[in-house]
Amino acid sequence: MDLTNGLNDEQKAAVLSESNHILLMAGAGSGKTRVLTHRLAHLNLNCRVGISSIVAITFTRAAAKEMKDRLALLIGEKESKKLVCCTFHALAVRILQEWGHRLKLDKHFTIYSQEDREEIVKSIIMMLGLSSRTSVSKVVARVGKPVKEGPESAVLKEYEWQLKRFNAVDLDQLINKVNELFEKHPDVTEYYRKQWKYSFVDEFQDTNREQLELINQLNPINLFVVGDANQSIYRFTGARIENILEFPDQYPSTEVIKLEKNYRSTEQIIEAANNLISHNVTRVDMTLVADKSGEPVRVVRVLNQDAEIELIIDTIRGKSDEEHYSDYAVLARTNAQIANIRWKLKNEGIPTMVLSSADDPLKKNDIKLLTSYLDCIINRKDEMNFKRALRFPEPVLTDLQLQQAEQLSTDLSISLREALGLSDSEAVQIVAKFMDNLSHEILQMDNVIDALQCLIDELRLVEWYEERNLNNRITDLNEAKQYIAFWTERQINLGEDTSPTTFLKWLRIRDIHDKLLDDRDCVKLMTLHGSKGLEFENVFMVGMNEGVFPSQNTSDIEEERRLGYVGVTRAKKRLILTVKSKHMPAWGVERDVLPSRFLSEIRSRS
């Protein structure tokens, strides 16, 4: 079957290449997803490679869904569902669920978020009496790093012990945990090497040391990595641009293929992007070439942020009948800028969606407590969430009862849950029996919606809110249930599991791009970092001032410039850059500010 129709020469070369190691340098808007899916289909249909012997790693879950959807059109939905296509974190969860028992981790393990980590660390510092010698921030900054003897070392040792005791994994250590598994158990590594002989890794420029180590451990016979060094923007999270720059040295037989033809943006937008990135010293020699012309890039000078927002509102209100709100995106350097813009747009009746943790129905406090309750039911060893459950929606034990149970747990070396059942107090035993009966009922359910509804009913949560006139929490509850129902529907469409266990794992490793799977017609607001991998007809890049963008806090001007390059190349038809005369910091008074150096760089090459 010919899968190269409509592809340019470089795209065809990438689809048909017989090299074992391929580095696809894919410029912005150059059709990399099409190449990836067509190569997958070519391997399957023309080279008789089974889809189950391929693993494809993407940067976001939304990107994984898009790949699977496109692949289904080429090889059929039934076959495409066999592809393991997910993020690094999702892959780590999958591996640990299958083989974590080798590290004494059972498959119902809990993933602790940064918030969970800080709560545990704080309690450990207090328990060890180290409040005057260290702090939560000092300890958290050293998680996963070698630490010499001292207060931080003592806290971290206790933290690791508690993770094991609670059958839990730190979110930021998920991939390290898999690498540990591979190192200690070579037969497990060999199992996956035999299973996944073909590996694809997208956004390779944003991989970190741990992710690269995981790929190296798998050491697939055929490795196809895709990326663009000019779009490496996550060094602050540990990403290493060196991973993509040094790939041909690591694999000397690598075939390097460049995709430089841009199918997304106009010639004027691409010229601005090429000009900007040319000022970087550390970069790949790539020059994007557009295939269409359009209107000039606009640089609009405004007095202050109020005037900036008025410009955005007036432009969106002036959209043509053929345009939709979703054709517009506002990109900013910080979340604070986005919050101000969102508030004004909302007041004007313009529908918006913020790509951040803001407005997240699953981040509301009571919803987090509800899912914590579910966590401790699925993972009976999870004492941190078990204690939260005992206080939700109101405490069911007195402080004294809880302290006595904890002491019994320590004395007998049993779990807190078991200790409750051995209590001399009839009231405590009633609580223990309620928890056991509820757990038994929920563990029979294979759909997270049913499990949550059962939990809500047994806790009489709605009635509890109604009795206290907490109508806003009922609204929060309904919004969360609607969101979870939407997640369940997506899972079913993807042929994936909808169990409480799967939901709880997803809840901890999801990314902000998951919001885009909700395709409501609204203006998208996001940071420049959040815009990676997206595209829009019309893009506003706001706050193009020195100290704002590039940020006054940056220590790497080249990464800031790459961030600007990412922002510019999100625009398909129209790009509007706003520069203020005056800027109001979060704290302080309005002051005069200079235009961003990036504005002059956009106009001419280095």
DOPATI-442538 format. One line per 2 residues: number of its first residue (from 1); their letters; for each residue x, z, y of C-alpha. Coordinates in Angstrom, 3 decimals, always signed. Last residue first. Layout:
NUM = a = X:Z:Y  ...
// end
This chain:
606 = sr = +21.509:+13.048:+38.110  +18.299:+11.066:+38.195
604 = sr = +15.945:+10.951:+41.173  +12.432:+11.984:+42.218
602 = ie = +11.881:+14.640:+39.554  +15.114:+16.310:+40.663
600 = sl = +13.707:+16.797:+44.171  +10.646:+18.581:+42.775
598 = fr = +12.701:+20.546:+40.228  +14.504:+22.376:+43.043
596 = sp = +11.219:+24.203:+43.565  +9.940:+24.270:+47.143
594 = lv = +11.002:+27.294:+49.193  +8.929:+30.407:+49.789
592 = dr = +7.603:+32.249:+52.840  +6.134:+35.670:+52.110
590 = ev = +2.777:+37.236:+51.307  +3.057:+40.973:+50.908
588 = gw = +3.976:+43.096:+47.921  +3.069:+43.662:+44.312
586 = ap = +1.925:+40.775:+42.135  +3.883:+38.463:+44.463
584 = mh = +2.008:+36.542:+47.185  +3.614:+33.181:+47.926
582 = ks = +3.705:+31.140:+51.124  +4.463:+27.477:+51.738
580 = kv = +3.068:+26.524:+48.351  +3.973:+23.605:+46.082
578 = tl = +1.438:+21.883:+43.853  +2.309:+19.201:+41.322
576 = il = -0.478:+16.796:+40.345  -0.065:+14.589:+37.281
574 = rk = -2.593:+11.874:+36.369  -3.009:+9.642:+33.346
572 = ka = -1.535:+11.199:+30.204  -0.115:+14.495:+31.405
570 = rt = +1.551:+16.812:+28.858  +4.894:+15.111:+29.609
568 = vg = +5.250:+16.892:+32.958  +4.800:+20.340:+31.407
566 = vy = +7.347:+19.767:+28.627  +9.888:+18.496:+31.156
564 = gl = +9.289:+21.594:+33.284  +10.007:+23.772:+30.251
562 = rr = +13.153:+21.740:+29.649  +14.124:+22.569:+33.238
560 = ee = +13.525:+26.261:+32.619  +15.675:+25.938:+29.486
558 = ei = +18.429:+24.397:+31.597  +18.159:+27.163:+34.195
556 = ds = +19.024:+29.789:+31.601  +19.208:+33.336:+32.981
554 = tn = +15.670:+33.202:+34.301  +14.169:+36.088:+36.220
552 = qs = +13.651:+34.185:+39.491  +11.533:+31.768:+37.489
550 = pf = +12.151:+28.064:+37.988  +9.315:+27.927:+38.719
548 = vg = +8.221:+31.047:+40.600  +11.511:+32.007:+42.220
546 = en = +11.826:+28.587:+43.791  +8.402:+27.021:+44.140
544 = mg = +6.317:+24.629:+42.046  +3.430:+27.099:+41.753
542 = vm = +0.986:+24.846:+39.947  +1.387:+22.039:+37.445
540 = fv = -2.024:+20.351:+37.455  -2.636:+17.948:+34.583
538 = ne = -5.179:+15.171:+34.135  -5.748:+13.202:+30.936
536 = fe = -4.527:+16.051:+28.735  -1.915:+16.526:+26.015
534 = lg = -0.825:+19.403:+23.798  +2.312:+20.107:+21.730
532 = ks = +3.663:+22.758:+24.084  +1.045:+23.838:+26.612
530 = gh = +1.423:+27.527:+25.800  +4.969:+27.622:+27.166
528 = lt = +3.752:+26.036:+30.407  +1.191:+28.804:+30.692
526 = ml = -2.429:+28.008:+30.075  -5.766:+27.046:+31.593
524 = kv = -7.970:+24.456:+29.868  -10.992:+23.136:+31.794
522 = cd = -14.093:+23.120:+29.626  -16.054:+20.990:+27.171
520 = rd = -16.082:+23.173:+24.073  -13.825:+22.029:+21.225
518 = dl = -13.168:+25.383:+19.539  -10.172:+24.350:+17.438
516 = lk = -8.324:+24.738:+20.723  -8.502:+28.517:+20.381
514 = dh = -6.186:+28.331:+17.394  -3.551:+27.190:+19.887
512 = id = -3.024:+30.851:+20.835  -1.320:+31.582:+17.526
510 = ri = -2.499:+33.330:+14.377  -0.135:+35.562:+12.403
508 = rl = -1.923:+38.925:+12.440  -5.507:+37.671:+12.184
506 = wk = -4.480:+35.145:+9.527  -3.384:+37.978:+7.207
504 = lf = -6.653:+39.836:+7.855  -8.695:+36.694:+7.175
502 = tt = -6.890:+35.953:+3.919  -7.515:+39.478:+2.617
500 = ps = -11.162:+39.459:+3.781  -11.738:+36.289:+1.749
498 = td = -12.424:+32.869:+3.280  -9.953:+30.842:+1.180
496 = eg = -9.049:+27.248:+2.018  -10.605:+23.843:+1.394
494 = ln = -9.916:+22.798:+4.963  -13.634:+22.490:+5.693
492 = iq = -14.185:+25.915:+4.112  -11.491:+27.455:+6.283
490 = re = -12.947:+25.861:+9.399  -16.408:+27.307:+8.602
488 = tw = -14.883:+30.742:+8.040  -13.101:+30.625:+11.404
486 = fa = -16.395:+29.735:+13.142  -18.106:+32.645:+11.363
484 = iy = -15.238:+34.860:+12.555  -15.812:+33.763:+16.161
482 = qk = -19.570:+34.365:+15.860  -18.961:+37.822:+14.394
480 = ae = -16.561:+38.610:+17.253  -19.089:+37.471:+19.844
478 = nl = -21.787:+39.595:+18.203  -19.565:+42.691:+18.211
476 = dt = -18.537:+42.205:+21.823  -22.215:+41.906:+22.800
474 = ir = -22.971:+45.098:+20.873  -20.061:+46.674:+22.733
472 = nn = -21.554:+45.651:+26.075  -24.835:+47.254:+25.042
470 = ln = -23.289:+50.712:+24.842  -26.561:+52.491:+25.586
468 = re = -25.413:+55.549:+23.594  -28.138:+55.360:+20.936
466 = ey = -27.769:+51.574:+20.948  -24.039:+51.766:+20.159
464 = we = -24.583:+54.067:+17.170  -27.474:+51.897:+16.006
462 = vl = -25.212:+48.838:+16.079  -22.477:+50.697:+14.188
460 = rl = -24.582:+52.143:+11.400  -21.238:+52.671:+9.647
458 = ed = -22.733:+51.245:+6.450  -24.247:+48.308:+8.338
456 = il = -21.076:+47.382:+10.222  -19.001:+47.634:+7.041
454 = cq = -21.454:+45.472:+5.101  -21.445:+42.943:+7.926
452 = la = -17.664:+42.920:+7.873  -17.535:+42.268:+4.129
450 = di = -20.216:+39.565:+4.244  -18.370:+37.776:+7.034
448 = vn = -15.043:+38.156:+5.200  -16.287:+36.308:+2.121
446 = dm = -15.065:+37.262:-1.364  -17.010:+40.513:-1.661
444 = ql = -16.523:+42.979:-4.514  -13.867:+44.847:-2.516
442 = ie = -16.534:+45.659:+0.059  -18.681:+47.700:-2.334
440 = hs = -15.779:+49.648:-3.866  -14.364:+50.411:-0.419
438 = ln = -17.702:+51.734:+0.805  -18.044:+53.970:-2.249
436 = dm = -14.494:+55.305:-1.859  -14.854:+55.900:+1.887
434 = fk = -18.181:+57.721:+1.432  -16.686:+59.853:-1.371
432 = av = -13.734:+60.873:+0.827  -16.047:+61.746:+3.731
430 = iq = -18.233:+63.868:+1.436  -15.071:+65.537:+0.103
428 = va = -14.102:+66.485:+3.646  -17.492:+68.111:+4.258
426 = es = -17.285:+69.976:+0.920  -13.957:+71.476:+1.968
424 = ds = -11.652:+72.457:-0.898  -9.862:+69.129:-0.484
422 = lg = -8.861:+67.123:-3.539  -10.700:+63.951:-2.459
420 = la = -9.114:+64.097:+0.974  -5.677:+64.315:-0.631
418 = er = -6.241:+61.013:-2.453  -6.801:+59.237:+0.859
416 = ls = -3.804:+60.949:+2.409  -1.703:+59.502:-0.382
414 = is = +0.060:+61.714:-2.893  +3.394:+63.516:-2.851
412 = ld = +1.698:+66.833:-3.772  +3.029:+68.848:-0.813
410 = ts = +2.984:+65.886:+1.598  -0.622:+64.870:+0.836
408 = lq = -1.694:+68.516:+0.939  -0.131:+68.812:+4.401
406 = ea = -1.903:+65.653:+5.517  -5.229:+67.005:+4.225
404 = qq = -4.709:+70.284:+6.081  -3.844:+68.418:+9.294
402 = lq = -6.957:+66.238:+8.950  -9.224:+69.229:+8.452
400 = ld = -7.646:+71.008:+11.420  -8.059:+68.010:+13.708
398 = tl = -11.737:+67.860:+12.727  -12.886:+65.076:+10.438
396 = vp = -15.487:+62.333:+10.937  -14.073:+61.287:+14.317
394 = ep = -16.241:+58.702:+16.121  -16.726:+54.946:+15.688
392 = fr = -14.196:+55.158:+14.156  -11.886:+58.186:+13.941
390 = la = -11.425:+58.241:+10.150  -10.876:+54.488:+10.286
388 = rk = -7.872:+54.957:+12.578  -6.378:+57.378:+10.064
386 = fn = -6.872:+54.786:+7.312  -5.217:+52.187:+9.554
384 = me = -2.005:+54.209:+9.599  -2.436:+55.235:+5.974
382 = dk = -2.296:+51.721:+4.530  -1.888:+52.548:+0.842
380 = rn = -5.434:+51.458:-0.063  -4.768:+47.939:+1.226
378 = ii = -8.116:+46.097:+1.264  -10.020:+49.163:+2.456
376 = cd = -7.283:+50.146:+4.891  -7.330:+46.717:+6.492
374 = ly = -11.136:+46.617:+6.764  -11.043:+49.754:+8.887
372 = st = -8.315:+48.167:+10.976  -10.656:+45.183:+11.398
370 = ll = -13.276:+47.525:+12.864  -10.692:+49.241:+15.049
368 = ki = -9.602:+45.875:+16.446  -13.256:+45.032:+17.092
366 = dn = -13.707:+48.351:+18.897  -10.729:+47.647:+21.164
364 = kk = -11.558:+44.047:+22.067  -8.772:+41.782:+20.811
362 = lp = -10.969:+39.905:+18.319  -13.133:+38.478:+21.104
360 = dd = -10.040:+37.006:+22.811  -10.738:+36.599:+26.503
358 = as = -7.028:+37.046:+27.256  -4.673:+36.538:+24.296
356 = sl = -3.683:+33.223:+25.841  -5.038:+29.711:+26.093
354 = vm = -7.661:+30.366:+28.770  -10.837:+28.306:+28.460
352 = tp = -12.828:+27.323:+31.511  -16.308:+26.191:+32.540
350 = ig = -16.577:+25.547:+36.305  -19.337:+27.692:+37.783
348 = en = -17.490:+28.294:+41.051  -17.036:+31.972:+40.208
346 = kl = -15.449:+30.896:+36.907  -13.020:+28.639:+38.745
344 = kw = -11.978:+31.512:+41.039  -11.405:+33.963:+38.174
342 = ri = -9.549:+31.388:+36.104  -7.149:+30.629:+38.947
340 = na = -6.220:+34.283:+39.437  -5.706:+34.863:+35.707
338 = iq = -3.580:+31.709:+35.364  -1.111:+32.842:+38.014
336 = an = -0.724:+36.203:+36.248  -0.182:+34.446:+32.923
334 = tr = +3.042:+32.955:+34.251  +4.720:+29.556:+34.720
332 = al = +1.470:+27.688:+35.303  -0.349:+24.758:+33.715
330 = va = -3.886:+23.742:+34.682  -5.609:+21.293:+32.362
328 = yd = -8.317:+18.685:+32.972  -9.859:+16.185:+30.533
326 = sy = -11.787:+19.081:+28.990  -13.997:+19.128:+32.091
324 = he = -15.176:+15.670:+31.090  -14.719:+12.293:+32.752
322 = ed = -17.099:+9.339:+32.563  -19.226:+10.643:+35.437
320 = sk = -16.122:+10.700:+37.643  -14.329:+13.892:+38.634
318 = gr = -14.721:+15.066:+42.220  -15.601:+18.642:+41.215
316 = it = -12.291:+18.774:+39.334  -10.327:+17.689:+42.411
314 = di = -12.192:+20.064:+44.739  -11.644:+23.030:+42.382
312 = il = -7.930:+22.299:+41.935  -7.389:+21.877:+45.676
310 = ei = -9.301:+25.091:+46.359  -7.007:+26.858:+43.882
308 = ea = -3.908:+25.748:+45.779  -5.478:+26.736:+49.096
306 = dq = -6.054:+30.232:+47.757  -2.533:+30.256:+46.309
304 = nl = -0.908:+29.598:+49.669  -0.400:+26.986:+52.397
302 = vr = -0.557:+23.834:+50.304  +1.893:+20.985:+49.687
300 = vv = +0.722:+18.391:+47.191  +3.205:+16.436:+45.056
298 = rv = +1.345:+13.578:+43.393  +2.811:+11.508:+40.562
296 = pe = +2.064:+7.891:+41.379  -0.929:+6.102:+39.796
294 = gs = -0.736:+4.219:+36.541  +1.396:+1.956:+34.398
292 = kd = +1.431:+1.486:+30.637  +3.899:+1.272:+27.724
290 = av = +6.230:+4.078:+28.759  +9.898:+4.310:+27.744
288 = lt = +11.477:+7.721:+27.163  +15.214:+7.958:+27.561
286 = md = +17.115:+9.927:+24.940  +20.679:+11.196:+25.053
284 = vr = +20.076:+14.635:+23.615  +20.549:+17.563:+25.951
282 = tv = +22.973:+20.222:+27.075  +24.051:+19.042:+30.548
280 = nh = +20.555:+19.058:+32.027  +19.927:+17.042:+35.209
278 = si = +18.666:+14.073:+33.155  +15.684:+16.221:+32.157
276 = ln = +14.049:+15.820:+35.578  +14.597:+12.088:+35.996
274 = na = +13.295:+11.298:+32.520  +10.157:+13.388:+33.124
272 = ae = +9.445:+11.822:+36.538  +9.962:+8.321:+35.088
270 = ii = +7.583:+9.212:+32.265  +4.876:+10.231:+34.732
268 = qe = +5.229:+6.993:+36.712  +5.271:+4.825:+33.582
266 = ts = +2.000:+6.359:+32.432  +1.735:+8.874:+29.627
264 = ry = +0.806:+9.033:+25.956  +2.321:+6.100:+24.078
262 = nk = +5.969:+6.992:+24.777  +8.614:+4.806:+23.166
260 = el = +11.729:+6.883:+22.534  +11.526:+7.639:+18.815
258 = ki = +15.051:+8.217:+17.580  +16.166:+8.101:+13.944
256 = ve = +19.136:+10.084:+12.659  +20.027:+9.620:+8.990
254 = ts = +21.745:+12.728:+7.726  +24.551:+12.317:+5.156
252 = py = +26.688:+14.908:+6.943  +24.035:+17.640:+6.473
250 = qd = +25.224:+20.656:+8.478  +26.938:+18.376:+10.984
248 = pf = +23.787:+16.217:+11.334  +21.753:+19.409:+11.949
246 = el = +24.021:+20.715:+14.716  +21.851:+19.638:+17.659
244 = in = +18.655:+20.645:+15.857  +19.696:+24.190:+14.999
242 = ei = +21.739:+24.493:+18.205  +18.512:+24.574:+20.224
240 = ra = +18.149:+28.076:+18.802  +14.815:+29.907:+18.978
238 = gt = +15.149:+33.696:+19.225  +11.920:+34.489:+21.063
236 = fr = +13.542:+34.133:+24.502  +15.091:+30.866:+23.281
234 = yi = +11.605:+29.375:+23.111  +11.731:+26.236:+25.263
232 = sq = +13.394:+23.460:+23.245  +11.668:+20.318:+24.536
230 = na = +14.763:+18.237:+25.333  +16.043:+18.997:+21.836
228 = dg = +13.123:+17.001:+20.463  +12.003:+17.657:+16.920
226 = vv = +11.341:+16.480:+13.419  +13.033:+17.515:+10.205
224 = fl = +12.806:+15.635:+6.893  +14.547:+17.339:+3.969
222 = ni = +14.631:+15.765:+0.504  +16.447:+17.621:-2.257
220 = pn = +15.148:+20.892:-0.811  +17.616:+23.705:-0.062
218 = lq = +15.013:+26.469:-0.336  +17.648:+28.913:+0.876
216 = ni = +18.638:+26.564:+3.700  +15.015:+26.318:+4.831
214 = le = +14.679:+30.117:+4.819  +17.991:+30.456:+6.663
212 = lq = +16.762:+28.069:+9.346  +13.656:+30.206:+9.771
210 = er = +15.741:+33.365:+10.066  +18.148:+31.811:+12.579
208 = nt = +15.392:+30.506:+14.854  +13.379:+27.272:+14.894
206 = dq = +12.325:+25.796:+18.236  +14.307:+22.551:+18.041
204 = fe = +12.808:+21.917:+14.598  +9.375:+21.287:+16.085
202 = dv = +8.180:+20.009:+12.676  +9.773:+20.789:+9.320
200 = fs = +9.072:+18.576:+6.299  +10.242:+19.556:+2.823
198 = yk = +10.256:+17.464:-0.347  +11.365:+19.020:-3.616
196 = wq = +8.816:+21.791:-3.270  +8.000:+23.159:-6.735
194 = kr = +11.501:+23.016:-8.219  +13.036:+24.594:-5.148
192 = yy = +10.166:+27.095:-5.099  +10.915:+28.382:-8.606
190 = et = +14.651:+28.285:-7.904  +14.188:+30.693:-5.013
188 = vd = +12.177:+32.990:-7.268  +14.911:+32.800:-9.934
186 = ph = +17.478:+33.696:-7.272  +15.900:+37.151:-6.838
184 = ke = +17.818:+39.325:-4.407  +18.673:+36.573:-1.926
182 = fl = +15.290:+34.839:-2.172  +13.365:+38.084:-1.701
180 = en = +15.548:+39.072:+1.268  +14.890:+35.664:+2.815
178 = vk = +11.181:+36.248:+2.280  +11.391:+39.634:+3.997
176 = ni = +13.362:+38.102:+6.856  +10.444:+35.703:+7.311
174 = lq = +7.945:+38.533:+7.646  +10.190:+40.725:+9.811
172 = dl = +8.519:+40.077:+13.171  +5.119:+40.891:+11.673
170 = dv = +6.387:+44.185:+10.199  +5.371:+44.376:+6.557
168 = an = +3.101:+46.977:+4.955  +2.581:+48.677:+1.611
166 = fr = +2.039:+52.004:+3.459  +4.922:+53.745:+1.699
164 = kl = +7.199:+50.744:+2.130  +6.391:+50.501:+5.842
162 = qw = +6.823:+54.282:+6.123  +10.331:+54.088:+4.691
160 = ey = +11.264:+51.291:+7.083  +10.007:+53.388:+10.011
158 = ek = +11.907:+56.452:+8.778  +15.112:+54.436:+8.664
156 = lv = +14.309:+52.995:+12.103  +13.831:+56.448:+13.613
154 = as = +17.140:+57.735:+12.255  +18.993:+54.629:+13.428
152 = ep = +17.505:+54.912:+16.907  +18.606:+58.563:+17.109
150 = ge = +22.204:+57.775:+16.141  +24.244:+56.136:+13.411
148 = kv = +24.889:+52.450:+13.961  +22.085:+49.889:+14.124
146 = pk = +21.963:+46.489:+12.418  +19.023:+44.470:+13.756
144 = gv = +15.551:+44.015:+12.280  +13.968:+46.445:+14.724
142 = ra = +16.469:+47.187:+17.504  +14.268:+46.439:+20.525
140 = vv = +11.536:+48.589:+18.941  +13.842:+51.614:+18.979
138 = ks = +14.813:+51.338:+22.640  +11.224:+50.568:+23.695
136 = vs = +9.820:+53.568:+21.801  +12.280:+55.921:+23.461
134 = tr = +15.449:+57.858:+22.623  +17.162:+61.205:+23.055
132 = ss = +14.583:+63.411:+24.793  +11.725:+62.314:+22.521
130 = lg = +13.819:+62.862:+19.386  +11.837:+65.684:+17.791
128 = lm = +11.694:+63.947:+14.405  +7.875:+63.988:+14.341
126 = mi = +7.681:+62.904:+18.000  +10.013:+59.953:+17.447
124 = is = +8.105:+59.095:+14.265  +4.746:+59.092:+16.072
122 = kv = +6.081:+56.749:+18.754  +7.572:+54.442:+16.131
120 = ie = +4.226:+54.229:+14.352  +2.309:+53.362:+17.528
118 = er = +4.957:+50.868:+18.651  +4.873:+49.087:+15.310
116 = de = +1.089:+48.857:+15.338  +1.143:+47.254:+18.801
114 = qs = +3.858:+44.823:+17.693  +1.622:+43.853:+14.785
112 = yi = +1.711:+45.362:+11.308  +0.951:+43.008:+8.416
110 = tf = -0.871:+44.830:+5.638  -0.019:+44.278:+1.975
108 = hk = -2.776:+43.260:-0.453  -0.353:+41.240:-2.585
106 = dl = +1.660:+44.302:-3.627  +5.090:+44.919:-2.170
104 = kl = +7.633:+46.517:-4.502  +10.225:+43.886:-3.509
102 = rh = +9.643:+41.903:-6.727  +5.953:+42.570:-6.121
100 = gw = +6.308:+40.305:-3.074  +6.257:+37.260:-5.366
98 = eq = +2.902:+35.530:-4.932  +1.595:+37.349:-1.868
96 = li = +5.084:+37.304:-0.426  +5.323:+33.522:-0.793
94 = rv = +1.955:+32.866:+0.866  +2.668:+35.318:+3.683
92 = al = +6.013:+33.620:+4.354  +4.317:+30.209:+4.438
90 = ah = +1.789:+31.518:+6.955  +4.639:+32.827:+9.097
88 = ft = +6.524:+29.537:+8.958  +3.373:+27.631:+9.947
86 = cc = +1.242:+25.649:+7.509  +0.941:+22.536:+5.361
84 = vl = +0.942:+23.053:+1.602  -0.633:+19.750:+0.585
82 = kk = -3.257:+19.932:-2.170  -6.047:+19.484:+0.396
80 = se = -4.735:+15.951:+1.038  -5.635:+14.891:-2.521
78 = ke = -9.316:+15.797:-2.247  -9.646:+14.459:+1.299
76 = gi = -8.345:+10.983:+0.530  -4.909:+9.409:+0.784
74 = ll = -4.902:+7.871:+4.270  -7.892:+9.446:+6.034
72 = al = -7.068:+12.802:+4.435  -3.567:+12.586:+5.939
70 = rd = -5.045:+12.537:+9.433  -7.103:+15.672:+8.826
68 = km = -4.178:+17.414:+7.114  -1.842:+16.671:+10.013
66 = ek = -4.412:+17.798:+12.588  -4.993:+21.049:+10.693
64 = aa = -1.257:+21.768:+10.581  -0.967:+21.117:+14.326
62 = ar = -3.807:+23.569:+14.977  -2.035:+26.155:+12.801
60 = tf = +0.972:+25.963:+15.068  +4.694:+25.201:+14.748
58 = ti = +4.381:+23.147:+11.572  +5.924:+23.409:+8.113
56 = av = +5.160:+20.725:+5.530  +5.697:+21.500:+1.845
54 = is = +5.688:+18.710:-0.727  +5.631:+18.929:-4.537
52 = si = +1.855:+19.471:-4.529  +1.411:+16.073:-2.885
50 = gv = +2.854:+14.418:-5.974  +5.473:+11.763:-5.205
48 = rc = +4.525:+8.441:-6.752  +6.733:+6.439:-4.360
46 = nl = +4.020:+4.147:-2.996  +0.938:+6.340:-2.775
44 = nl = +2.426:+9.812:-2.393  +5.675:+9.035:-0.589
42 = ha = +3.916:+6.513:+1.647  +1.104:+8.988:+2.418
40 = lr = +3.609:+11.645:+3.480  +5.471:+9.041:+5.534
38 = ht = +2.217:+7.972:+7.172  +1.362:+11.587:+8.003
36 = lv = +4.748:+12.289:+9.566  +4.900:+9.008:+11.480
34 = rt = +1.433:+9.517:+12.904  +2.338:+13.059:+13.882
32 = kg = +5.517:+11.763:+15.577  +3.680:+9.260:+17.787
30 = sg = +6.109:+9.046:+20.708  +4.159:+11.294:+23.071
28 = ag = +7.204:+13.437:+23.875  +10.376:+12.152:+22.255
26 = am = +10.822:+12.324:+18.505  +14.351:+12.827:+17.238
24 = ll = +13.624:+12.352:+13.545  +16.440:+13.922:+11.558
22 = ih = +16.436:+12.681:+7.984  +18.160:+14.074:+4.910
20 = ns = +17.528:+12.480:+1.518  +17.636:+8.951:+2.887
18 = es = +15.151:+6.451:+1.453  +13.617:+5.630:+4.852
16 = lv = +10.160:+4.004:+4.757  +8.241:+6.150:+7.246
14 = aa = +11.212:+6.783:+9.556  +12.202:+3.104:+9.623
12 = kq = +8.595:+2.116:+10.345  +8.494:+4.496:+13.321
10 = ed = +11.723:+3.016:+14.654  +10.434:-0.548:+14.291
8 = nl = +7.055:+0.135:+15.929  +4.038:+1.068:+13.829
6 = gn = +0.752:-0.855:+13.886  +0.808:-1.610:+10.163
4 = tl = +3.445:+0.530:+8.468  +1.398:+2.044:+5.632
2 = dm = +1.411:-1.024:+3.404  +0.000:+0.000:+0.000
// end
